[in-house]
Amino acid sequence: MRLGLLALPFVILPLLAGCKSVPAVAGAASGAATGAVTGNPGVAIAVGVLVQAVVDEAVKRWGRIRQGAEQDEIAATAGALPVGGSAPWQIAHTVPVGDEHGDLTVLRDIETPLVNCREILFTVREDQQAHPFVTRLCKQDDHWKWADAEPAVPRWGFLQ
């Protein structure tokens, strides 16, 4: 019971501090708990490092899944428009944190013998501001996919 109470701040702190600190806090909490149980600092450090690595990978994977869903939503919205067409876009994630939205405009089609692509301008609305980005989409079978490796803007975080 007392060990559970000691771990409680390590569970609440990540929720208050944000996703980037979750792996470090999880590693520290698990290392401290293991050290309290085993009394062996070597085992505690090993467990803490292992837990931090596993949680870090899980957070990154979660971010990539969300990134893919947002990019697919933008691509599907833009793919249904003609050149010069504009429309709003939005994503509603299963966990409703960081649901993004904005507007997009299809700038031009880029047709080659190998692939059909298009260039779009889209915005991401944050508070009362709209942050603009330009990217390319390419048609795969019957749907459009994000073609750029990453936007060169730090604002996008997981979308990079």
Secondary structure, 3 states (H helix, E strand, C coil): CHHHHHHHHHHHHHHHHCHHHHHHHHHHHHHHHHHHHHCCHHHHHHHHHHHHHHHHHHHHHHHHHHHHHHHHHHHHHHHCCCCCCEEEEECCCCCCCCCCEEEEEEEEEEECCCCEEEEEEEEEEECCEEEEEEEEEEEECCEEEECCCCCCCHHHHHHC
